[in-house]
Amino acid sequence: MDSALTTIGLPIALGIIMFGLGLALTPGDFRRVVRNPRVVTIALACQLVLLPLICFGLVVLLDLPALLGIGMLLLAASPGGTTAALFSHLFRGDVALNISLTAINTVVAIVTLPLITGAAIAYYDRQDDVQMPLVEIVKVFALILLPVGLGMLVHVRSPEFAAAMDRPVRIGSAVILAVLVVGILVNQRSEVTGYVADIGLAAALFCAISLGVGYAVPRALGVNGAQSISSSMEIGVHNSTLAIFMAVEVLDATEASVPAAVYSIIMFVFAALWGAWISRRIRAEEPTPAPV
């Protein structure tokens, strides 16, 4: 990938996306987690325990090459993306829950992402050429948390400005992600045909399973329809930009970013189709009460 895109474009892209998350956050979003811990605990258990195990199973079952397998586990360890709240809004989920989950997930990922990715590197015995230097990890999460904090400050000081910037920042984030995906695929163009066979299937299966698990597990445990939709979108719509950044800038392995790039294309299609189906299903199961 072009050096200017990685050294300048990637940090800017990640900063804008995390600033956008901060614009939607208030301290009340964290307090809401304390008041309603059950659904948050269920969603986080799916995100932090079930998804990495499922992803590892797919990696082994499909016998992925080392860097692609590491990239898949890196993706699985990445928190939900800001787009999850948009999908949740479109399909009548609990958007406030999405915002809280994304915030908590992003903070928890400071610990879980290096651990899960490090385990993947150890599984493939690639510690000699694929490393996660502690200094670089600290820099990455500073790059995540500082823009989030700045966005929250802007929200508190000027909620009208934060509301006005919400849509432009989301659009800008999507455009930036699209540019990154194109850049990665162009950089890896000589291997793209092989990747489509390997990662296309793995990414599609992982996305479908993530969305399904994110909905089915909370629903089976008695969580209501709107919150189950939110959990599904949070777990199925990953922060692909973070996964790409970690692969390229921390692991120094562009090939490991390909799973996140391919997944980011698939997840938009799958999340839209899945959201349309489950929202209709929930409306049938939980009809809106007639006005008195």
C-alpha positions in Angstrom: 0.0 0.0 0.0 1.2 3.5 -0.7 3.2 4.9 2.3 1.3 8.2 2.4 -1.9 6.3 2.7 -0.6 4.2 5.6 1.4 6.8 7.5 -1.0 9.8 7.0 -4.3 8.5 5.7 -4.8 5.6 8.1 -4.3 7.6 11.4 -6.5 10.4 10.0 -9.2 7.9 9.1 -9.1 6.2 12.4 -9.1 9.6 14.2 -12.1 10.8 12.3 -14.1 7.7 13.0 -13.3 7.7 16.7 -14.1 11.5 16.9 -17.4 10.6 15.3 -18.0 8.0 18.0 -17.2 10.6 20.7 -19.7 13.1 19.2 -22.5 10.6 19.9 -21.3 9.8 23.4 -22.2 11.3 26.8 -21.2 10.3 30.3 -24.8 9.0 30.6 -24.0 6.3 28.0 -21.6 4.7 30.5 -24.0 5.1 33.4 -26.6 3.3 31.4 -24.4 0.2 31.4 -24.4 0.2 35.2 -28.2 0.6 35.3 -28.8 -2.2 32.7 -25.8 -4.6 33.0 -27.6 -7.8 31.9 -27.9 -7.1 28.1 -24.5 -5.5 28.0 -22.9 -8.5 29.7 -24.6 -10.9 27.2 -23.5 -8.8 24.2 -20.0 -8.5 25.5 -19.7 -12.2 26.2 -20.8 -12.9 22.6 -18.3 -10.3 21.3 -15.3 -11.2 23.5 -15.7 -15.0 24.0 -17.9 -16.6 21.4 -16.7 -14.6 18.3 -13.0 -15.3 18.7 -13.7 -19.0 19.3 -16.0 -19.2 16.2 -13.5 -17.3 14.1 -10.6 -19.6 15.2 -12.8 -22.6 14.3 -13.3 -21.2 10.8 -9.6 -20.4 10.4 -8.7 -24.0 11.3 -11.5 -25.5 9.3 -10.7 -23.6 6.2 -6.9 -24.0 6.7 -6.1 -20.3 6.0 -2.6 -19.2 5.4 -0.9 -17.7 8.4 -1.2 -13.9 7.7 -4.8 -14.3 6.6 -5.7 -16.4 9.6 -4.0 -13.8 11.9 -6.0 -11.1 10.1 -9.2 -12.9 10.7 -8.6 -13.2 14.4 -7.5 -9.5 14.5 -10.9 -8.7 12.9 -12.8 -10.9 15.4 -11.0 -9.0 18.3 -11.9 -5.6 16.9 -14.8 -3.8 18.6 -18.0 -2.8 17.0 -17.9 0.1 14.5 -19.8 3.4 14.6 -21.9 2.1 11.6 -23.5 -0.4 13.9 -25.6 2.3 15.4 -26.7 3.4 11.9 -27.9 -0.1 11.0 -29.6 -0.3 14.4 -31.5 2.9 13.8 -32.5 1.8 10.3 -33.9 -1.5 11.6 -35.5 -0.3 14.8 -32.9 -1.4 17.3 -32.0 0.3 20.6 -29.5 2.9 19.3 -28.6 4.1 22.8 -27.5 0.6 23.6 -25.3 0.4 20.5 -23.6 3.6 21.5 -22.9 2.3 25.0 -21.7 -1.1 23.7 -19.4 0.5 21.2 -17.9 2.7 23.9 -17.4 -0.2 26.3 -16.1 -2.5 23.6 -13.6 0.1 22.4 -12.2 0.5 25.9 -12.1 -3.3 26.7 -10.4 -3.9 23.3 -7.3 -2.2 24.7 -6.6 -5.4 26.6 -8.5 -8.1 24.6 -7.3 -7.2 21.0 -3.6 -7.6 21.7 -4.3 -10.8 23.7 -6.4 -12.5 20.9 -4.2 -11.3 18.1 -1.1 -12.4 20.0 -2.6 -15.9 20.5 -3.2 -16.1 16.8 0.4 -15.2 16.0 1.6 -17.8 18.5 -0.8 -20.5 17.0 0.9 -19.9 13.6 4.4 -19.7 15.3 5.1 -16.4 13.5 6.5 -14.5 16.5 9.8 -13.9 14.7 8.3 -11.9 11.8 4.9 -10.8 13.0 5.1 -8.8 16.3 2.9 -6.5 18.3 5.3 -4.0 20.0 3.8 -2.7 23.3 4.8 0.9 22.3 2.9 0.7 19.1 -0.2 -0.8 20.8 -0.1 2.1 23.3 0.1 4.6 20.4 -2.8 3.0 18.6 -5.1 3.2 21.6 -4.0 6.7 22.3 -5.1 7.4 18.8 -8.4 5.8 19.6 -9.2 7.3 23.0 -8.0 10.9 22.5 -10.4 11.6 19.5 -13.2 9.9 21.4 -12.6 12.1 24.4 -12.4 15.2 22.2 -15.7 14.2 20.6 -17.3 13.8 24.0 -16.0 17.2 25.0 -17.5 18.8 21.9 -20.8 17.0 22.6 -20.9 18.4 26.1 -19.9 21.9 25.2 -21.9 22.2 22.0 -24.6 19.5 21.5 -26.0 21.4 18.6 -22.7 21.3 16.7 -22.3 17.6 17.6 -25.7 16.8 16.2 -25.0 18.8 13.0 -21.7 17.0 12.5 -23.0 13.5 13.1 -24.2 12.8 9.5 -21.1 14.4 7.8 -18.7 12.5 10.0 -20.5 9.2 9.3 -20.5 9.8 5.6 -16.8 10.8 5.7 -16.0 7.6 7.7 -17.7 5.4 5.1 -15.8 7.2 2.3 -12.5 6.9 4.0 -13.1 3.2 4.7 -13.9 2.7 1.0 -10.7 4.4 0.0 -8.7 2.1 2.4 -10.4 -1.0 1.1 -9.6 -0.1 -2.5 -6.0 0.8 -1.5 -5.5 -2.6 0.1 -7.0 -4.6 -2.8 -4.9 -2.6 -5.3 -1.8 -3.2 -3.2 -2.5 -6.9 -3.1 -3.9 -7.2 -6.6 -1.5 -9.9 -7.7 -3.0 -12.1 -4.9 -6.6 -11.0 -5.0 -7.9 -14.0 -7.0 -6.5 -16.4 -4.3 -7.9 -14.2 -1.5 -11.4 -14.3 -3.0 -11.4 -18.1 -2.7 -9.9 -18.1 0.8 -11.1 -15.0 2.6 -14.3 -14.5 0.7 -15.8 -17.7 2.1 -14.3 -17.1 5.6 -15.4 -13.5 5.8 -18.9 -14.3 4.5 -19.4 -17.2 7.0 -18.0 -15.2 9.9 -20.2 -12.2 9.1 -23.3 -14.3 8.8 -22.5 -16.2 12.1 -21.7 -13.0 13.9 -25.0 -11.4 13.0 -26.9 -14.5 13.9 -25.1 -15.1 17.2 -25.5 -11.5 18.1 -29.3 -11.8 17.7 -30.0 -15.4 18.7 -28.1 -15.6 22.0 -29.7 -12.4 23.6 -33.1 -13.4 22.3 -32.8 -16.9 23.8 -31.9 -15.3 27.1 -35.0 -13.1 27.2 -33.7 -9.8 25.8 -36.3 -7.9 23.9 -36.4 -7.5 20.1 -35.0 -4.0 19.8 -32.0 -4.7 22.1 -31.4 -8.0 20.3 -31.2 -6.2 17.0 -28.7 -3.8 18.5 -26.6 -6.6 19.8 -26.7 -8.3 16.4 -25.4 -5.1 14.7 -22.8 -4.4 17.3 -21.4 -7.9 17.0 -21.7 -8.2 13.2 -20.5 -4.7 12.2 -16.8 -4.4 13.2 -14.5 -1.5 13.3 -12.7 -2.6 10.1 -10.6 0.6 10.0 -9.1 -0.3 13.3 -8.3 -3.9 12.2 -6.7 -2.5 9.0 -4.7 0.0 10.9 -3.4 -2.6 13.4 -2.5 -5.0 10.5 -0.6 -2.4 8.5 0.9 -0.1 11.1 1.5 -2.4 14.1 1.9 -5.9 12.6 3.6 -4.4 9.5 1.8 -7.0 7.4 -0.5 -5.6 4.7 -1.7 -9.1 3.8 -3.2 -9.4 7.3 -5.4 -6.4 6.6 -7.1 -8.2 3.6 -9.7 -10.0 5.8 -10.9 -6.7 7.3 -11.0 -5.1 3.9 -13.1 -8.0 2.4 -15.3 -8.2 5.5 -16.1 -4.5 5.3 -17.7 -5.0 1.9 -19.6 -8.1 2.9 -20.9 -6.8 6.2 -22.8 -3.9 4.6 -24.7 -6.2 2.4 -25.3 -8.9 5.0 -26.2 -6.4 7.7 -28.8 -4.7 5.5 -30.4 -8.0 4.4 -30.3 -9.5 7.9 -31.7 -6.3 9.5 -34.6 -6.1 7.1 -35.5 -9.7 7.8 -35.3 -9.7 11.6 -37.0 -6.3 12.0 -40.0 -7.7 10.1 -39.9 -10.8 12.2 -39.9 -8.8 15.4 -42.7 -6.6 14.3 -44.8 -9.7 13.7 -43.8 -11.2 17.1 -44.1 -7.9 19.1 -46.8 -5.9 17.4 -47.2 -2.2 18.4 -50.0 -1.9 20.9 -53.1 -0.2 19.5 -53.8 3.3 20.9 -56.2 3.5 23.7 
